[in-house]
Amino acid sequence: MTRDAAQAALEAKGYKVAGSVSKKTDFVVAGEDAGSKLDKARRLGVTVLDEKKFLELLRRPDPARLRKGYSRRRAAAAFCR
């Protein structure tokens, strides 16, 4: 999956996609050659997903959308290679 396709899929589920990692980041999608963003995510205790786990996340129903008063998540996901 390309970075652009992954970003579009996340945004369709209500995630804000960020290019950097902070303690407010929900998870990081890391590829094979991930570098400093992956290191920072681990240092901050941010969940790191590989492509398989990321695709599983996209296939799951989004329980937040089923609740009355659903609003977009303020969380972020950062991509690193």
mmJSON file of the N, C-alpha and C atoms, coordinates in Angstrom:
{"data_MODEL":{"atom_site":{
"group_PDB":["ATOM","ATOM","ATOM","ATOM","ATOM","ATOM","ATOM","ATOM","ATOM","ATOM","ATOM","ATOM","ATOM","ATOM","ATOM","ATOM","ATOM","ATOM","ATOM","ATOM","ATOM","ATOM","ATOM","ATOM","ATOM","ATOM","ATOM","ATOM","ATOM","ATOM","ATOM","ATOM","ATOM","ATOM","ATOM","ATOM","ATOM","ATOM","ATOM","ATOM","ATOM","ATOM","ATOM","ATOM","ATOM","ATOM","ATOM","ATOM","ATOM","ATOM","ATOM","ATOM","ATOM","ATOM","ATOM","ATOM","ATOM","ATOM","ATOM","ATOM","ATOM","ATOM","ATOM","ATOM","ATOM","ATOM","ATOM","ATOM","ATOM","ATOM","ATOM","ATOM","ATOM","ATOM","ATOM","ATOM","ATOM","ATOM","ATOM","ATOM","ATOM","ATOM","ATOM","ATOM","ATOM","ATOM","ATOM","ATOM","ATOM","ATOM","ATOM","ATOM","ATOM","ATOM","ATOM","ATOM","ATOM","ATOM","ATOM","ATOM","ATOM","ATOM","ATOM","ATOM","ATOM","ATOM","ATOM","ATOM","ATOM","ATOM","ATOM","ATOM","ATOM","ATOM","ATOM","ATOM","ATOM","ATOM","ATOM","ATOM","ATOM","ATOM","ATOM","ATOM","ATOM","ATOM","ATOM","ATOM","ATOM","ATOM","ATOM","ATOM","ATOM","ATOM","ATOM","ATOM","ATOM","ATOM","ATOM","ATOM","ATOM","ATOM","ATOM","ATOM","ATOM","ATOM","ATOM","ATOM","ATOM","ATOM","ATOM","ATOM","ATOM","ATOM","ATOM","ATOM","ATOM","ATOM","ATOM","ATOM","ATOM","ATOM","ATOM","ATOM","ATOM","ATOM","ATOM","ATOM","ATOM","ATOM","ATOM","ATOM","ATOM","ATOM","ATOM","ATOM","ATOM","ATOM","ATOM","ATOM","ATOM","ATOM","ATOM","ATOM","ATOM","ATOM","ATOM","ATOM","ATOM","ATOM","ATOM","ATOM","ATOM","ATOM","ATOM","ATOM","ATOM","ATOM","ATOM","ATOM","ATOM","ATOM","ATOM","ATOM","ATOM","ATOM","ATOM","ATOM","ATOM","ATOM","ATOM","ATOM","ATOM","ATOM","ATOM","ATOM","ATOM","ATOM","ATOM","ATOM","ATOM","ATOM","ATOM","ATOM","ATOM","ATOM","ATOM","ATOM","ATOM","ATOM","ATOM","ATOM","ATOM","ATOM","ATOM","ATOM","ATOM","ATOM","ATOM","ATOM","ATOM","ATOM","ATOM"],
"id":[1,2,3,4,5,6,7,8,9,10,11,12,13,14,15,16,17,18,19,20,21,22,23,24,25,26,27,28,29,30,31,32,33,34,35,36,37,38,39,40,41,42,43,44,45,46,47,48,49,50,51,52,53,54,55,56,57,58,59,60,61,62,63,64,65,66,67,68,69,70,71,72,73,74,75,76,77,78,79,80,81,82,83,84,85,86,87,88,89,90,91,92,93,94,95,96,97,98,99,100,101,102,103,104,105,106,107,108,109,110,111,112,113,114,115,116,117,118,119,120,121,122,123,124,125,126,127,128,129,130,131,132,133,134,135,136,137,138,139,140,141,142,143,144,145,146,147,148,149,150,151,152,153,154,155,156,157,158,159,160,161,162,163,164,165,166,167,168,169,170,171,172,173,174,175,176,177,178,179,180,181,182,183,184,185,186,187,188,189,190,191,192,193,194,195,196,197,198,199,200,201,202,203,204,205,206,207,208,209,210,211,212,213,214,215,216,217,218,219,220,221,222,223,224,225,226,227,228,229,230,231,232,233,234,235,236,237,238,239,240,241,242,243],
"type_symbol":["N","C","C","N","C","C","N","C","C","N","C","C","N","C","C","N","C","C","N","C","C","N","C","C","N","C","C","N","C","C","N","C","C","N","C","C","N","C","C","N","C","C","N","C","C","N","C","C","N","C","C","N","C","C","N","C","C","N","C","C","N","C","C","N","C","C","N","C","C","N","C","C","N","C","C","N","C","C","N","C","C","N","C","C","N","C","C","N","C","C","N","C","C","N","C","C","N","C","C","N","C","C","N","C","C","N","C","C","N","C","C","N","C","C","N","C","C","N","C","C","N","C","C","N","C","C","N","C","C","N","C","C","N","C","C","N","C","C","N","C","C","N","C","C","N","C","C","N","C","C","N","C","C","N","C","C","N","C","C","N","C","C","N","C","C","N","C","C","N","C","C","N","C","C","N","C","C","N","C","C","N","C","C","N","C","C","N","C","C","N","C","C","N","C","C","N","C","C","N","C","C","N","C","C","N","C","C","N","C","C","N","C","C","N","C","C","N","C","C","N","C","C","N","C","C","N","C","C","N","C","C","N","C","C","N","C","C","N","C","C","N","C","C"],
"label_atom_id":["N","CA","C","N","CA","C","N","CA","C","N","CA","C","N","CA","C","N","CA","C","N","CA","C","N","CA","C","N","CA","C","N","CA","C","N","CA","C","N","CA","C","N","CA","C","N","CA","C","N","CA","C","N","CA","C","N","CA","C","N","CA","C","N","CA","C","N","CA","C","N","CA","C","N","CA","C","N","CA","C","N","CA","C","N","CA","C","N","CA","C","N","CA","C","N","CA","C","N","CA","C","N","CA","C","N","CA","C","N","CA","C","N","CA","C","N","CA","C","N","CA","C","N","CA","C","N","CA","C","N","CA","C","N","CA","C","N","CA","C","N","CA","C","N","CA","C","N","CA","C","N","CA","C","N","CA","C","N","CA","C","N","CA","C","N","CA","C","N","CA","C","N","CA","C","N","CA","C","N","CA","C","N","CA","C","N","CA","C","N","CA","C","N","CA","C","N","CA","C","N","CA","C","N","CA","C","N","CA","C","N","CA","C","N","CA","C","N","CA","C","N","CA","C","N","CA","C","N","CA","C","N","CA","C","N","CA","C","N","CA","C","N","CA","C","N","CA","C","N","CA","C","N","CA","C","N","CA","C","N","CA","C","N","CA","C","N","CA","C","N","CA","C","N","CA","C","N","CA","C","N","CA","C"],
"label_alt_id":[null,null,null,null,null,null,null,null,null,null,null,null,null,null,null,null,null,null,null,null,null,null,null,null,null,null,null,null,null,null,null,null,null,null,null,null,null,null,null,null,null,null,null,null,null,null,null,null,null,null,null,null,null,null,null,null,null,null,null,null,null,null,null,null,null,null,null,null,null,null,null,null,null,null,null,null,null,null,null,null,null,null,null,null,null,null,null,null,null,null,null,null,null,null,null,null,null,null,null,null,null,null,null,null,null,null,null,null,null,null,null,null,null,null,null,null,null,null,null,null,null,null,null,null,null,null,null,null,null,null,null,null,null,null,null,null,null,null,null,null,null,null,null,null,null,null,null,null,null,null,null,null,null,null,null,null,null,null,null,null,null,null,null,null,null,null,null,null,null,null,null,null,null,null,null,null,null,null,null,null,null,null,null,null,null,null,null,null,null,null,null,null,null,null,null,null,null,null,null,null,null,null,null,null,null,null,null,null,null,null,null,null,null,null,null,null,null,null,null,null,null,null,null,null,null,null,null,null,null,null,null,null,null,null,null,null,null,null,null,null,null,null,null],
"label_comp_id":["MET","MET","MET","THR","THR","THR","ARG","ARG","ARG","ASP","ASP","ASP","ALA","ALA","ALA","ALA","ALA","ALA","GLN","GLN","GLN","ALA","ALA","ALA","ALA","ALA","ALA","LEU","LEU","LEU","GLU","GLU","GLU","ALA","ALA","ALA","LYS","LYS","LYS","GLY","GLY","GLY","TYR","TYR","TYR","LYS","LYS","LYS","VAL","VAL","VAL","ALA","ALA","ALA","GLY","GLY","GLY","SER","SER","SER","VAL","VAL","VAL","SER","SER","SER","LYS","LYS","LYS","LYS","LYS","LYS","THR","THR","THR","ASP","ASP","ASP","PHE","PHE","PHE","VAL","VAL","VAL","VAL","VAL","VAL","ALA","ALA","ALA","GLY","GLY","GLY","GLU","GLU","GLU","ASP","ASP","ASP","ALA","ALA","ALA","GLY","GLY","GLY","SER","SER","SER","LYS","LYS","LYS","LEU","LEU","LEU","ASP","ASP","ASP","LYS","LYS","LYS","ALA","ALA","ALA","ARG","ARG","ARG","ARG","ARG","ARG","LEU","LEU","LEU","GLY","GLY","GLY","VAL","VAL","VAL","THR","THR","THR","VAL","VAL","VAL","LEU","LEU","LEU","ASP","ASP","ASP","GLU","GLU","GLU","LYS","LYS","LYS","LYS","LYS","LYS","PHE","PHE","PHE","LEU","LEU","LEU","GLU","GLU","GLU","LEU","LEU","LEU","LEU","LEU","LEU","ARG","ARG","ARG","ARG","ARG","ARG","PRO","PRO","PRO","ASP","ASP","ASP","PRO","PRO","PRO","ALA","ALA","ALA","ARG","ARG","ARG","LEU","LEU","LEU","ARG","ARG","ARG","LYS","LYS","LYS","GLY","GLY","GLY","TYR","TYR","TYR","SER","SER","SER","ARG","ARG","ARG","ARG","ARG","ARG","ARG","ARG","ARG","ALA","ALA","ALA","ALA","ALA","ALA","ALA","ALA","ALA","ALA","ALA","ALA","PHE","PHE","PHE","CYS","CYS","CYS","ARG","ARG","ARG"],
"label_asym_id":["A","A","A","A","A","A","A","A","A","A","A","A","A","A","A","A","A","A","A","A","A","A","A","A","A","A","A","A","A","A","A","A","A","A","A","A","A","A","A","A","A","A","A","A","A","A","A","A","A","A","A","A","A","A","A","A","A","A","A","A","A","A","A","A","A","A","A","A","A","A","A","A","A","A","A","A","A","A","A","A","A","A","A","A","A","A","A","A","A","A","A","A","A","A","A","A","A","A","A","A","A","A","A","A","A","A","A","A","A","A","A","A","A","A","A","A","A","A","A","A","A","A","A","A","A","A","A","A","A","A","A","A","A","A","A","A","A","A","A","A","A","A","A","A","A","A","A","A","A","A","A","A","A","A","A","A","A","A","A","A","A","A","A","A","A","A","A","A","A","A","A","A","A","A","A","A","A","A","A","A","A","A","A","A","A","A","A","A","A","A","A","A","A","A","A","A","A","A","A","A","A","A","A","A","A","A","A","A","A","A","A","A","A","A","A","A","A","A","A","A","A","A","A","A","A","A","A","A","A","A","A","A","A","A","A","A","A","A","A","A","A","A","A"],
"label_entity_id":["1","1","1","1","1","1","1","1","1","1","1","1","1","1","1","1","1","1","1","1","1","1","1","1","1","1","1","1","1","1","1","1","1","1","1","1","1","1","1","1","1","1","1","1","1","1","1","1","1","1","1","1","1","1","1","1","1","1","1","1","1","1","1","1","1","1","1","1","1","1","1","1","1","1","1","1","1","1","1","1","1","1","1","1","1","1","1","1","1","1","1","1","1","1","1","1","1","1","1","1","1","1","1","1","1","1","1","1","1","1","1","1","1","1","1","1","1","1","1","1","1","1","1","1","1","1","1","1","1","1","1","1","1","1","1","1","1","1","1","1","1","1","1","1","1","1","1","1","1","1","1","1","1","1","1","1","1","1","1","1","1","1","1","1","1","1","1","1","1","1","1","1","1","1","1","1","1","1","1","1","1","1","1","1","1","1","1","1","1","1","1","1","1","1","1","1","1","1","1","1","1","1","1","1","1","1","1","1","1","1","1","1","1","1","1","1","1","1","1","1","1","1","1","1","1","1","1","1","1","1","1","1","1","1","1","1","1","1","1","1","1","1","1"],
"label_seq_id":[1,1,1,2,2,2,3,3,3,4,4,4,5,5,5,6,6,6,7,7,7,8,8,8,9,9,9,10,10,10,11,11,11,12,12,12,13,13,13,14,14,14,15,15,15,16,16,16,17,17,17,18,18,18,19,19,19,20,20,20,21,21,21,22,22,22,23,23,23,24,24,24,25,25,25,26,26,26,27,27,27,28,28,28,29,29,29,30,30,30,31,31,31,32,32,32,33,33,33,34,34,34,35,35,35,36,36,36,37,37,37,38,38,38,39,39,39,40,40,40,41,41,41,42,42,42,43,43,43,44,44,44,45,45,45,46,46,46,47,47,47,48,48,48,49,49,49,50,50,50,51,51,51,52,52,52,53,53,53,54,54,54,55,55,55,56,56,56,57,57,57,58,58,58,59,59,59,60,60,60,61,61,61,62,62,62,63,63,63,64,64,64,65,65,65,66,66,66,67,67,67,68,68,68,69,69,69,70,70,70,71,71,71,72,72,72,73,73,73,74,74,74,75,75,75,76,76,76,77,77,77,78,78,78,79,79,79,80,80,80,81,81,81],
"pdbx_PDB_ins_code":[null,null,null,null,null,null,null,null,null,null,null,null,null,null,null,null,null,null,null,null,null,null,null,null,null,null,null,null,null,null,null,null,null,null,null,null,null,null,null,null,null,null,null,null,null,null,null,null,null,null,null,null,null,null,null,null,null,null,null,null,null,null,null,null,null,null,null,null,null,null,null,null,null,null,null,null,null,null,null,null,null,null,null,null,null,null,null,null,null,null,null,null,null,null,null,null,null,null,null,null,null,null,null,null,null,null,null,null,null,null,null,null,null,null,null,null,null,null,null,null,null,null,null,null,null,null,null,null,null,null,null,null,null,null,null,null,null,null,null,null,null,null,null,null,null,null,null,null,null,null,null,null,null,null,null,null,null,null,null,null,null,null,null,null,null,null,null,null,null,null,null,null,null,null,null,null,null,null,null,null,null,null,null,null,null,null,null,null,null,null,null,null,null,null,null,null,null,null,null,null,null,null,null,null,null,null,null,null,null,null,null,null,null,null,null,null,null,null,null,null,null,null,null,null,null,null,null,null,null,null,null,null,null,null,null,null,null,null,null,null,null,null,null],
"Cartn_x":[0.855,0.0,0.896,0.54,1.336,1.025,1.908,1.705,0.434,0.214,-0.973,-2.251,-2.25,-3.429,-3.693,-2.637,-2.782,-3.334,-2.822,-3.302,-4.783,-5.183,-6.585,-7.488,-7.031,-7.819,-7.988,-6.93,-7.021,-7.934,-7.791,-8.633,-10.108,-10.39,-11.763,-12.336,-11.463,-11.897,-11.9,-11.522,-11.597,-10.305,-9.198,-7.909,-7.282,-6.582,-5.737,-4.357,-3.794,-2.496,-1.425,-0.419,0.657,1.966,2.855,4.16,5.202,4.81,5.761,5.129,5.938,5.491,5.555,4.486,4.473,3.758,3.676,2.99,1.492,0.974,-0.438,-0.708,0.331,0.183,-0.365,-1.419,-1.993,-1.131,-0.662,0.172,1.01,2.052,2.947,2.936,2.831,2.937,4.379,5.108,6.537,6.845,7.621,8.083,9.406,10.018,11.242,12.429,12.558,13.727,13.388,12.528,12.124,13.332,13.339,14.493,14.119,14.358,14.234,12.789,11.814,10.421,10.063,10.539,10.294,10.975,12.199,12.92,12.168,11.693,10.965,9.663,8.947,7.703,7.947,8.976,9.299,9.669,10.441,10.835,9.611,8.609,7.405,6.341,6.579,5.608,4.419,4.6,3.55,3.487,2.29,2.092,2.677,3.404,4.003,3.332,2.807,2.15,2.989,3.11,3.689,2.539,2.834,1.799,0.664,0.988,-0.046,-1.027,-0.512,-1.373,-2.172,-1.541,-2.218,-3.407,-3.218,-4.313,-5.432,-5.079,-6.093,-6.914,-6.248,-6.922,-7.919,-7.533,-8.41,-9.629,-9.504,-10.618,-11.654,-11.256,-12.183,-13.264,-14.48,-15.506,-15.064,-15.497,-15.102,-16.184,-16.004,-17.058,-17.404,-16.467,-16.742,-17.83,-17.859,-18.859,-20.254,-20.331,-21.622,-22.266,-21.496,-22.023,-22.701,-23.751,-24.429,-23.47,-23.476,-22.611,-21.174,-20.948,-19.582,-18.9,-17.681,-16.884,-15.53,-14.854,-13.56,-12.551,-11.709,-10.654,-9.647,-9.076,-8.023,-6.651,-6.672,-5.427,-4.695,-3.456,-2.645,-1.957,-1.633,-0.833,0.302,1.486,2.632,3.197,3.689,4.269,5.777,6.454,7.893,8.298,9.387,9.852,10.98],
"Cartn_y":[-1.175,0.0,1.232,2.197,3.417,4.289,5.208,6.147,6.97,7.436,8.228,7.427,6.166,5.307,5.056,4.827,4.597,5.852,6.999,8.252,8.461,8.228,8.387,7.43,6.191,5.208,5.628,6.146,6.608,7.816,8.752,9.947,9.584,8.57,8.11,7.533,7.022,6.491,7.559,8.782,9.871,10.222,9.633,9.954,11.182,11.935,13.012,12.383,12.536,11.942,13.015,12.741,13.694,13.156,14.043,13.649,13.509,13.804,13.698,12.919,12.525,11.708,12.538,12.476,13.13,12.219,12.631,11.798,11.719,12.59,12.548,11.588,11.042,10.116,8.785,8.284,6.992,5.833,5.91,4.826,5.311,4.547,4.801,3.563,3.77,2.67,2.678,1.605,1.56,0.537,0.952,0.057,-0.579,-1.247,-1.996,-1.135,0.043,0.889,2.095,1.895,3.002,3.517,4.797,5.403,6.161,7.469,8.274,8.375,8.372,8.428,7.171,6.04,4.796,4.828,5.294,5.41,6.312,7.449,8.39,7.772,7.071,6.423,5.435,4.655,3.677,4.375,5.451,6.215,6.784,7.217,7.82,6.794,5.524,4.489,4.449,4.975,4.979,3.601,3.119,1.831,1.871,0.83,0.73,-0.425,-0.132,-1.143,-1.443,-2.72,-3.065,-3.061,-3.326,-3.232,-4.228,-5.427,-6.44,-5.965,-5.471,-4.983,-3.76,-2.909,-1.724,-2.123,-3.086,-3.54,-4.176,-4.881,-5.443,-4.326,-3.264,-2.117,-1.51,-1.405,-0.816,-1.681,-2.986,-3.897,-3.943,-3.559,-3.616,-2.553,-2.865,-1.825,-0.747,0.443,1.566,1.811,1.308,1.432,2.876,3.802,5.198,5.76,5.31,5.817,5.3,4.215,3.64,4.351,5.114,5.824,7.124,7.477,8.737,9.876,10.903,12.047,11.816,10.923,10.638,11.912,12.071,13.187,12.643,13.377,12.926,12.805,11.8,11.614,12.75,13.077,14.085,13.434,12.13,11.373,11.509,11.12,11.202,9.876,9.669,8.512,9.029,8.632,9.086,7.889,8.129,7.061,7.203,6.105,6.123,4.917,5.064,3.975,3.225],
"Cartn_z":[0.0,0.0,0.0,-0.805,-0.848,0.366,0.64,1.74,1.512,0.265,-0.04,0.161,-0.252,-0.078,1.407,2.169,3.605,4.286,3.89,4.474,4.157,2.927,2.541,3.325,3.517,4.267,5.724,6.317,7.704,7.827,6.912,6.961,6.774,5.961,5.773,7.065,7.928,9.226,10.313,9.945,10.91,11.606,11.193,11.806,11.166,11.968,11.469,11.259,10.086,9.782,9.907,10.721,10.964,10.407,10.098,9.585,10.669,11.896,13.0,14.145,15.092,16.218,17.489,18.289,19.6,20.58,21.828,22.82,22.55,21.688,21.313,20.154,19.559,18.439,18.939,18.299,18.69,18.23,16.995,16.486,15.324,15.037,13.914,13.037,11.735,10.784,10.29,10.571,10.273,9.192,8.226,7.177,7.557,6.598,6.856,7.246,6.633,6.892,7.755,8.74,9.611,10.384,10.628,11.292,12.544,12.535,13.751,14.249,13.35,13.806,14.59,14.135,14.851,16.21,16.253,17.522,18.492,17.981,18.834,19.327,18.439,18.842,19.977,19.849,20.906,22.204,22.092,23.284,24.001,23.231,23.807,24.186,23.864,24.184,23.232,22.023,21.007,20.348,20.099,19.436,18.027,17.666,16.326,15.594,14.399,13.579,12.35,12.005,10.706,9.694,8.435,7.406,7.642,8.097,8.337,9.411,10.519,11.61,11.163,10.351,9.842,8.967,8.093,7.227,8.045,9.119,10.011,10.645,11.066,11.663,10.673,9.421,8.415,8.127,8.284,8.001,9.119,10.311,11.443,11.317,11.784,11.827,12.812,12.578,13.433,14.479,15.72,16.73,17.065,16.928,17.246,16.331,15.073,14.139,14.483,15.243,15.592,16.773,17.515,18.678,18.251,18.972,18.711,19.039,18.232,18.495,18.086,17.133,16.673,16.197,16.595,16.075,15.652,14.808,14.296,15.435,15.341,16.334,16.228,17.332,17.329,17.318,17.262,17.286,15.961,15.966,14.739,14.49,13.255,12.862,12.015,12.311,11.539,10.783,9.591,8.781,8.757,8.858,8.705,7.867,7.168,6.294,6.923],
"occupancy":[1.0,1.0,1.0,1.0,1.0,1.0,1.0,1.0,1.0,1.0,1.0,1.0,1.0,1.0,1.0,1.0,1.0,1.0,1.0,1.0,1.0,1.0,1.0,1.0,1.0,1.0,1.0,1.0,1.0,1.0,1.0,1.0,1.0,1.0,1.0,1.0,1.0,1.0,1.0,1.0,1.0,1.0,1.0,1.0,1.0,1.0,1.0,1.0,1.0,1.0,1.0,1.0,1.0,1.0,1.0,1.0,1.0,1.0,1.0,1.0,1.0,1.0,1.0,1.0,1.0,1.0,1.0,1.0,1.0,1.0,1.0,1.0,1.0,1.0,1.0,1.0,1.0,1.0,1.0,1.0,1.0,1.0,1.0,1.0,1.0,1.0,1.0,1.0,1.0,1.0,1.0,1.0,1.0,1.0,1.0,1.0,1.0,1.0,1.0,1.0,1.0,1.0,1.0,1.0,1.0,1.0,1.0,1.0,1.0,1.0,1.0,1.0,1.0,1.0,1.0,1.0,1.0,1.0,1.0,1.0,1.0,1.0,1.0,1.0,1.0,1.0,1.0,1.0,1.0,1.0,1.0,1.0,1.0,1.0,1.0,1.0,1.0,1.0,1.0,1.0,1.0,1.0,1.0,1.0,1.0,1.0,1.0,1.0,1.0,1.0,1.0,1.0,1.0,1.0,1.0,1.0,1.0,1.0,1.0,1.0,1.0,1.0,1.0,1.0,1.0,1.0,1.0,1.0,1.0,1.0,1.0,1.0,1.0,1.0,1.0,1.0,1.0,1.0,1.0,1.0,1.0,1.0,1.0,1.0,1.0,1.0,1.0,1.0,1.0,1.0,1.0,1.0,1.0,1.0,1.0,1.0,1.0,1.0,1.0,1.0,1.0,1.0,1.0,1.0,1.0,1.0,1.0,1.0,1.0,1.0,1.0,1.0,1.0,1.0,1.0,1.0,1.0,1.0,1.0,1.0,1.0,1.0,1.0,1.0,1.0,1.0,1.0,1.0,1.0,1.0,1.0,1.0,1.0,1.0,1.0,1.0,1.0,1.0,1.0,1.0,1.0,1.0,1.0],
"B_iso_or_equiv":[0.0,0.0,0.0,0.0,0.0,0.0,0.0,0.0,0.0,0.0,0.0,0.0,0.0,0.0,0.0,0.0,0.0,0.0,0.0,0.0,0.0,0.0,0.0,0.0,0.0,0.0,0.0,0.0,0.0,0.0,0.0,0.0,0.0,0.0,0.0,0.0,0.0,0.0,0.0,0.0,0.0,0.0,0.0,0.0,0.0,0.0,0.0,0.0,0.0,0.0,0.0,0.0,0.0,0.0,0.0,0.0,0.0,0.0,0.0,0.0,0.0,0.0,0.0,0.0,0.0,0.0,0.0,0.0,0.0,0.0,0.0,0.0,0.0,0.0,0.0,0.0,0.0,0.0,0.0,0.0,0.0,0.0,0.0,0.0,0.0,0.0,0.0,0.0,0.0,0.0,0.0,0.0,0.0,0.0,0.0,0.0,0.0,0.0,0.0,0.0,0.0,0.0,0.0,0.0,0.0,0.0,0.0,0.0,0.0,0.0,0.0,0.0,0.0,0.0,0.0,0.0,0.0,0.0,0.0,0.0,0.0,0.0,0.0,0.0,0.0,0.0,0.0,0.0,0.0,0.0,0.0,0.0,0.0,0.0,0.0,0.0,0.0,0.0,0.0,0.0,0.0,0.0,0.0,0.0,0.0,0.0,0.0,0.0,0.0,0.0,0.0,0.0,0.0,0.0,0.0,0.0,0.0,0.0,0.0,0.0,0.0,0.0,0.0,0.0,0.0,0.0,0.0,0.0,0.0,0.0,0.0,0.0,0.0,0.0,0.0,0.0,0.0,0.0,0.0,0.0,0.0,0.0,0.0,0.0,0.0,0.0,0.0,0.0,0.0,0.0,0.0,0.0,0.0,0.0,0.0,0.0,0.0,0.0,0.0,0.0,0.0,0.0,0.0,0.0,0.0,0.0,0.0,0.0,0.0,0.0,0.0,0.0,0.0,0.0,0.0,0.0,0.0,0.0,0.0,0.0,0.0,0.0,0.0,0.0,0.0,0.0,0.0,0.0,0.0,0.0,0.0,0.0,0.0,0.0,0.0,0.0,0.0,0.0,0.0,0.0,0.0,0.0,0.0],
"pdbx_formal_charge":[null,null,null,null,null,null,null,null,null,null,null,null,null,null,null,null,null,null,null,null,null,null,null,null,null,null,null,null,null,null,null,null,null,null,null,null,null,null,null,null,null,null,null,null,null,null,null,null,null,null,null,null,null,null,null,null,null,null,null,null,null,null,null,null,null,null,null,null,null,null,null,null,null,null,null,null,null,null,null,null,null,null,null,null,null,null,null,null,null,null,null,null,null,null,null,null,null,null,null,null,null,null,null,null,null,null,null,null,null,null,null,null,null,null,null,null,null,null,null,null,null,null,null,null,null,null,null,null,null,null,null,null,null,null,null,null,null,null,null,null,null,null,null,null,null,null,null,null,null,null,null,null,null,null,null,null,null,null,null,null,null,null,null,null,null,null,null,null,null,null,null,null,null,null,null,null,null,null,null,null,null,null,null,null,null,null,null,null,null,null,null,null,null,null,null,null,null,null,null,null,null,null,null,null,null,null,null,null,null,null,null,null,null,null,null,null,null,null,null,null,null,null,null,null,null,null,null,null,null,null,null,null,null,null,null,null,null,null,null,null,null,null,null],
"auth_seq_id":[1,1,1,2,2,2,3,3,3,4,4,4,5,5,5,6,6,6,7,7,7,8,8,8,9,9,9,10,10,10,11,11,11,12,12,12,13,13,13,14,14,14,15,15,15,16,16,16,17,17,17,18,18,18,19,19,19,20,20,20,21,21,21,22,22,22,23,23,23,24,24,24,25,25,25,26,26,26,27,27,27,28,28,28,29,29,29,30,30,30,31,31,31,32,32,32,33,33,33,34,34,34,35,35,35,36,36,36,37,37,37,38,38,38,39,39,39,40,40,40,41,41,41,42,42,42,43,43,43,44,44,44,45,45,45,46,46,46,47,47,47,48,48,48,49,49,49,50,50,50,51,51,51,52,52,52,53,53,53,54,54,54,55,55,55,56,56,56,57,57,57,58,58,58,59,59,59,60,60,60,61,61,61,62,62,62,63,63,63,64,64,64,65,65,65,66,66,66,67,67,67,68,68,68,69,69,69,70,70,70,71,71,71,72,72,72,73,73,73,74,74,74,75,75,75,76,76,76,77,77,77,78,78,78,79,79,79,80,80,80,81,81,81],
"auth_comp_id":["MET","MET","MET","THR","THR","THR","ARG","ARG","ARG","ASP","ASP","ASP","ALA","ALA","ALA","ALA","ALA","ALA","GLN","GLN","GLN","ALA","ALA","ALA","ALA","ALA","ALA","LEU","LEU","LEU","GLU","GLU","GLU","ALA","ALA","ALA","LYS","LYS","LYS","GLY","GLY","GLY","TYR","TYR","TYR","LYS","LYS","LYS","VAL","VAL","VAL","ALA","ALA","ALA","GLY","GLY","GLY","SER","SER","SER","VAL","VAL","VAL","SER","SER","SER","LYS","LYS","LYS","LYS","LYS","LYS","THR","THR","THR","ASP","ASP","ASP","PHE","PHE","PHE","VAL","VAL","VAL","VAL","VAL","VAL","ALA","ALA","ALA","GLY","GLY","GLY","GLU","GLU","GLU","ASP","ASP","ASP","ALA","ALA","ALA","GLY","GLY","GLY","SER","SER","SER","LYS","LYS","LYS","LEU","LEU","LEU","ASP","ASP","ASP","LYS","LYS","LYS","ALA","ALA","ALA","ARG","ARG","ARG","ARG","ARG","ARG","LEU","LEU","LEU","GLY","GLY","GLY","VAL","VAL","VAL","THR","THR","THR","VAL","VAL","VAL","LEU","LEU","LEU","ASP","ASP","ASP","GLU","GLU","GLU","LYS","LYS","LYS","LYS","LYS","LYS","PHE","PHE","PHE","LEU","LEU","LEU","GLU","GLU","GLU","LEU","LEU","LEU","LEU","LEU","LEU","ARG","ARG","ARG","ARG","ARG","ARG","PRO","PRO","PRO","ASP","ASP","ASP","PRO","PRO","PRO","ALA","ALA","ALA","ARG","ARG","ARG","LEU","LEU","LEU","ARG","ARG","ARG","LYS","LYS","LYS","GLY","GLY","GLY","TYR","TYR","TYR","SER","SER","SER","ARG","ARG","ARG","ARG","ARG","ARG","ARG","ARG","ARG","ALA","ALA","ALA","ALA","ALA","ALA","ALA","ALA","ALA","ALA","ALA","ALA","PHE","PHE","PHE","CYS","CYS","CYS","ARG","ARG","ARG"],
"auth_asym_id":["A","A","A","A","A","A","A","A","A","A","A","A","A","A","A","A","A","A","A","A","A","A","A","A","A","A","A","A","A","A","A","A","A","A","A","A","A","A","A","A","A","A","A","A","A","A","A","A","A","A","A","A","A","A","A","A","A","A","A","A","A","A","A","A","A","A","A","A","A","A","A","A","A","A","A","A","A","A","A","A","A","A","A","A","A","A","A","A","A","A","A","A","A","A","A","A","A","A","A","A","A","A","A","A","A","A","A","A","A","A","A","A","A","A","A","A","A","A","A","A","A","A","A","A","A","A","A","A","A","A","A","A","A","A","A","A","A","A","A","A","A","A","A","A","A","A","A","A","A","A","A","A","A","A","A","A","A","A","A","A","A","A","A","A","A","A","A","A","A","A","A","A","A","A","A","A","A","A","A","A","A","A","A","A","A","A","A","A","A","A","A","A","A","A","A","A","A","A","A","A","A","A","A","A","A","A","A","A","A","A","A","A","A","A","A","A","A","A","A","A","A","A","A","A","A","A","A","A","A","A","A","A","A","A","A","A","A","A","A","A","A","A","A"],
"auth_atom_id":["N","CA","C","N","CA","C","N","CA","C","N","CA","C","N","CA","C","N","CA","C","N","CA","C","N","CA","C","N","CA","C","N","CA","C","N","CA","C","N","CA","C","N","CA","C","N","CA","C","N","CA","C","N","CA","C","N","CA","C","N","CA","C","N","CA","C","N","CA","C","N","CA","C","N","CA","C","N","CA","C","N","CA","C","N","CA","C","N","CA","C","N","CA","C","N","CA","C","N","CA","C","N","CA","C","N","CA","C","N","CA","C","N","CA","C","N","CA","C","N","CA","C","N","CA","C","N","CA","C","N","CA","C","N","CA","C","N","CA","C","N","CA","C","N","CA","C","N","CA","C","N","CA","C","N","CA","C","N","CA","C","N","CA","C","N","CA","C","N","CA","C","N","CA","C","N","CA","C","N","CA","C","N","CA","C","N","CA","C","N","CA","C","N","CA","C","N","CA","C","N","CA","C","N","CA","C","N","CA","C","N","CA","C","N","CA","C","N","CA","C","N","CA","C","N","CA","C","N","CA","C","N","CA","C","N","CA","C","N","CA","C","N","CA","C","N","CA","C","N","CA","C","N","CA","C","N","CA","C","N","CA","C","N","CA","C","N","CA","C","N","CA","C","N","CA","C","N","CA","C","N","CA","C"],
"pdbx_PDB_model_num":[1,1,1,1,1,1,1,1,1,1,1,1,1,1,1,1,1,1,1,1,1,1,1,1,1,1,1,1,1,1,1,1,1,1,1,1,1,1,1,1,1,1,1,1,1,1,1,1,1,1,1,1,1,1,1,1,1,1,1,1,1,1,1,1,1,1,1,1,1,1,1,1,1,1,1,1,1,1,1,1,1,1,1,1,1,1,1,1,1,1,1,1,1,1,1,1,1,1,1,1,1,1,1,1,1,1,1,1,1,1,1,1,1,1,1,1,1,1,1,1,1,1,1,1,1,1,1,1,1,1,1,1,1,1,1,1,1,1,1,1,1,1,1,1,1,1,1,1,1,1,1,1,1,1,1,1,1,1,1,1,1,1,1,1,1,1,1,1,1,1,1,1,1,1,1,1,1,1,1,1,1,1,1,1,1,1,1,1,1,1,1,1,1,1,1,1,1,1,1,1,1,1,1,1,1,1,1,1,1,1,1,1,1,1,1,1,1,1,1,1,1,1,1,1,1,1,1,1,1,1,1,1,1,1,1,1,1,1,1,1,1,1,1]
}}}
